[in-house]
């Protein structure tokens, strides 16, 4: 069986989550631009602190302030991109082209395409707890 690749990010333990045994880890999320040599001249620099609920994978106890590594399977990141970007684009395109093919004007077809995203994201929000169960972050002490 092939082992899936992990995406890792270093962070600090900032607390304990409500879920049994999980911890809150603060990570610094950076855009690719933050590593660029010209970042001082560009206004595209994006860095944000995020707090992730993660499940410890080692028996070594984590304490607040510990440096830790947060891990997620690469395939879960691909799935998140699919739910957040690819599928909505497909929904928008299908509604736009279908309504345009049925005789709607361009502006009407465009509005219907954009409007089709409201129920899509509404369904995504409604099923967020079910989807959230698939996206598990793991953490271990560094």
C-alpha positions as semicolon CSV with decimal commas, in nm:
position;residue;x (nm);y (nm);z (nm)
1;X;0,000;0,000;0,000
2;X;0,142;0,339;-0,098
3;X;0,188;0,587;0,182
4;X;0,028;0,925;0,119
5;X;0,245;1,234;0,134
6;X;0,212;1,471;0,427
7;X;0,206;1,848;0,420
8;X;0,376;1,980;0,736
9;X;0,379;2,322;0,900
10;X;0,555;2,426;1,217
11;X;0,353;2,601;1,485
12;X;0,307;2,665;1,858
13;X;0,060;2,499;2,091
14;X;-0,172;2,770;2,226
15;X;-0,438;2,569;2,402
16;X;-0,655;2,264;2,418
17;X;-0,966;2,219;2,203
18;X;-1,309;2,118;2,322
19;X;-1,283;1,787;2,135
20;X;-1,141;1,507;2,347
21;X;-0,763;1,499;2,322
22;X;-0,716;1,763;2,052
23;X;-0,499;2,071;2,081
24;X;-0,503;2,419;1,929
25;X;-0,191;2,505;1,733
26;X;-0,111;2,851;1,595
27;X;0,058;2,845;1,254
28;X;0,180;3,124;1,028
29;X;0,020;3,089;0,686
30;X;0,222;3,257;0,411
31;X;0,161;3,309;0,044
32;X;0,434;3,201;-0,197
33;X;0,520;3,569;-0,237
34;X;0,651;3,589;0,119
35;X;0,958;3,389;0,015
36;X;1,029;3,610;-0,288
37;X;1,341;3,831;-0,290
38;X;1,134;4,127;-0,420
39;X;0,869;4,109;-0,148
40;X;0,971;4,447;-0,005
41;X;0,874;4,622;-0,327
42;X;0,551;4,432;-0,378
43;X;0,220;4,481;-0,201
44;X;0,113;4,117;-0,249
45;X;0,276;3,994;0,072
46;X;0,023;3,790;0,268
47;X;0,094;3,639;0,606
48;X;-0,178;3,532;0,848
49;X;-0,183;3,356;1,180
50;X;-0,428;3,067;1,193
51;X;-0,530;2,844;1,480
52;X;-0,580;2,479;1,388
53;X;-0,746;2,206;1,594
54;X;-0,525;1,899;1,564
55;X;-0,508;1,549;1,706
56;X;-0,179;1,443;1,871
57;X;-0,018;1,138;1,706
58;X;0,259;1,066;1,957
59;X;0,230;0,967;2,322
60;X;0,455;1,254;2,426
61;X;0,228;1,511;2,595
62;X;0,200;1,859;2,448
63;X;0,203;2,166;2,668
64;X;0,102;2,523;2,589
65;X;0,399;2,700;2,430
66;X;0,555;2,384;2,282
67;X;0,679;2,398;1,925
68;X;0,492;2,140;1,721
69;X;0,452;2,018;1,365
70;X;0,100;2,013;1,217
71;X;0,050;1,752;0,944
72;X;-0,221;1,687;0,688
73;X;-0,236;1,438;0,403
74;X;-0,168;1,602;0,068
75;X;-0,478;1,444;-0,085
76;X;-0,695;1,633;0,166
77;X;-0,549;1,962;0,044
78;X;-0,635;1,864;-0,312
79;X;-0,989;1,777;-0,201
80;X;-1,024;2,117;-0,032
81;X;-0,918;2,294;-0,353
82;X;-1,172;2,083;-0,542
83;X;-1,458;2,179;-0,305
84;X;-1,357;2,544;-0,283
85;X;-1,254;2,628;-0,640
86;X;-1,295;2,356;-0,904
87;X;-1,649;2,241;-0,830
88;X;-1,790;2,595;-0,793
89;X;-1,630;2,689;-1,127
90;X;-1,794;2,386;-1,291
91;X;-2,134;2,477;-1,139
92;X;-2,099;2,838;-1,256
93;X;-1,992;2,734;-1,608
94;X;-2,271;2,478;-1,645
95;X;-2,540;2,726;-1,540
96;X;-2,395;3,002;-1,756
97;X;-2,364;2,794;-2,074
98;X;-2,694;2,611;-2,022
99;X;-2,891;2,932;-1,973
100;X;-2,710;3,100;-2,264
101;X;-2,783;2,799;-2,488
102;X;-3,151;2,817;-2,388
103;X;-3,171;3,173;-2,520
104;X;-3,089;3,395;-2,223
105;X;-2,895;3,714;-2,283
106;X;-2,532;3,720;-2,174
107;X;-2,596;3,933;-1,865
108;X;-2,885;3,709;-1,757
109;X;-2,676;3,395;-1,815
110;X;-2,388;3,548;-1,617
111;X;-2,617;3,641;-1,327
112;X;-2,769;3,292;-1,327
113;X;-2,421;3,141;-1,324
114;X;-2,311;3,358;-1,033
115;X;-2,645;3,304;-0,859
116;X;-2,597;2,928;-0,884
117;X;-2,307;2,960;-0,641
118;X;-2,538;3,075;-0,360
119;X;-2,706;2,733;-0,320
120;X;-2,371;2,559;-0,378
121;X;-2,200;2,740;-0,093
122;X;-2,518;2,709;0,113
123;X;-2,502;2,330;0,076
124;X;-2,131;2,335;0,153
125;X;-2,208;2,531;0,470
126;X;-2,495;2,300;0,563
127;X;-2,274;1,992;0,534
128;X;-1,968;2,153;0,695
129;X;-1,975;1,923;1,001
130;X;-1,981;1,613;0,780
131;X;-1,705;1,750;0,554
132;X;-1,502;1,865;0,855
133;X;-1,476;1,504;0,978
134;X;-1,275;1,415;0,665
135;X;-1,020;1,693;0,718
136;X;-0,813;1,579;1,013
137;X;-0,496;1,761;1,115
138;X;-0,240;1,571;1,317
139;X;0,024;1,722;1,545
140;X;0,340;1,602;1,711
141;X;0,599;1,769;1,931
142;X;0,903;1,894;1,744
